[in-house]
Amino acid sequence: MTIKAVNSGTAMRRLAHAYSAADADLIDEVFASFSPISDAPCRSTAGSFDSLVSGPNGGVARTRRRSTMTKVTAQMSVSLDGFYAGAQHLGDGNWIDSAEAAGFFRITRWVTDAMAWRERQGFAGGEQDTNSDIIAESFQAAGAYVMGRRMADGGEGPWGDNPPFRAPVFVVTHRPRQTLVRQGGTSFTYVTDGIASAVEQARAAANGKDVAVAGGGRLVRQVLKAGLLDELELHVVPVVLGTGMRLLDADLDLAGKEAIELTPTRVVHTPHVTHLRYTVNGRSALVLDDRGSGTGSVAGRVTDPAA
Ligand SMILES: NC(=O)c1ccc[n+]([C@@H]2O[C@H](COP(=O)([O-])OP(=O)(O)OC[C@H]3O[C@@H](n4cnc5c(N)ncnc54)[C@H](OP(=O)(O)O)[C@@H]3O)[C@@H](O)[C@H]2O)c1
């Protein structure tokens, strides 16, 4: 099977329009126009409306219509070596001058260049391209956000009186604080009784839309570890930082023969970043089978990526 990619801004805009109009025929038409950019073997996911996985005859298989149920999603930009920011800033000094910030701003350059993000932030200009469409799509999908306290503290100044979220934000922290109400529908509610509570409060506030876990990495890791995440999207930036704050690390507390399995549902390639979307299947045991010996049945295995 072949992952197909959304590699045109026009197609993304048409798809967004088709989603919002719930126009199934248009959705099919736009899907059919996508061009393959990757021949990576891929399991077709039972059940993802967003899946751009071609069927056996080369046509697009769409196995389930997007449910109106709230999903818990997370998106993180990472370097090729898996870091979501540079080495953590500790102690005195300005965060903005730190290695943490330098790494973070390099990895998220595609975001700050994008018109959809700049518009939300009140900045002029920007690129109107596929990356911008992806940001617009994620703003559109989110009905509420969950955020770690470090990210919320770091953004409080730069986001200003009219933050880009335009939805309730639930900040996970050990430090109680009065709710901040900002312009444009954004509020910051500080949740001190754990991530599950924050996710549930966000779900109740999301009005049927998705709960977006906005970062930082510590929070995303915990939500993944706790089995609360339905969908993970990594925006992989072609830069190697060598050191920094790693997203998927030992804090996930996986046992020796345990893994978290995911199913890829979308790949969008652009020159500055590759967007990889996964459904999170959950924890599973790592079982030694007979593959290594070259014997045993191959039934059910993908032997021909083009098949
Ligand atoms: N690359 C990207 O896409 C991306 C996206 C977002 C952010 N970032 C970057 O990520 C960095 C921040 O991430 P981070 O991993 O350091 O921190 P974080 O996840 O934003 O926040 C961690 C803080 O959240 C609170 N927290 C987390 N789990 C908790 C729990 N179970 N119960 C209570 N409180 C809990 C704690 O706050 P208290 O200390 O108050 O208890 C903890 O110190 C920044 O550099 C930011 O710029 C990158």
The ligand as an ORCA input file, in Angstrom:
! r2SCAN-3c Opt
* xyz 0 1
  N       8.581     22.010     19.493
  C       7.314     22.239     19.792
  O       6.386     21.967     18.990
  C       6.971     22.862     21.119
  C       5.625     23.041     21.469
  C       5.343     23.593     22.688
  C       6.369     23.974     23.544
  N       7.644     23.796     23.178
  C       8.767     24.170     24.052
  O       8.760     23.225     25.113
  C       9.380     23.830     26.275
  C       8.437     23.601     27.455
  O       8.207     22.216     27.580
  P       8.582     21.402     28.900
  O       8.540     19.982     28.536
  O       9.825     21.957     29.500
  O       7.433     21.819     29.893
  P       5.843     21.765     29.806
  O       5.393     20.403     29.411
  O       5.352     22.922     29.024
  O       5.482     22.070     31.321
  C       5.980     21.271     32.363
  C       5.296     21.742     33.626
  O       3.925     21.370     33.570
  C       3.485     21.015     34.857
  N       3.114     19.613     34.880
  C       3.437     18.658     33.980
  N       2.879     17.507     34.338
  C       2.196     17.723     35.483
  C       1.396     16.923     36.327
  N       1.197     15.635     36.059
  N       0.824     17.490     37.413
  C       1.006     18.794     37.667
  N       1.766     19.616     36.908
  C       2.340     19.070     35.830
  C       4.628     21.283     35.795
  O       4.447     22.632     36.186
  P       4.794     23.182     37.665
  O       6.282     23.263     37.684
  O       4.093     24.493     37.719
  O       4.244     22.204     38.648
  C       5.831     21.132     34.895
  O       6.958     21.845     35.359
  C       9.577     25.276     25.930
  O      10.912     25.463     25.498
  C       8.634     25.506     24.760
  O       9.076     26.569     23.974
  C       7.978     23.228     21.982
*
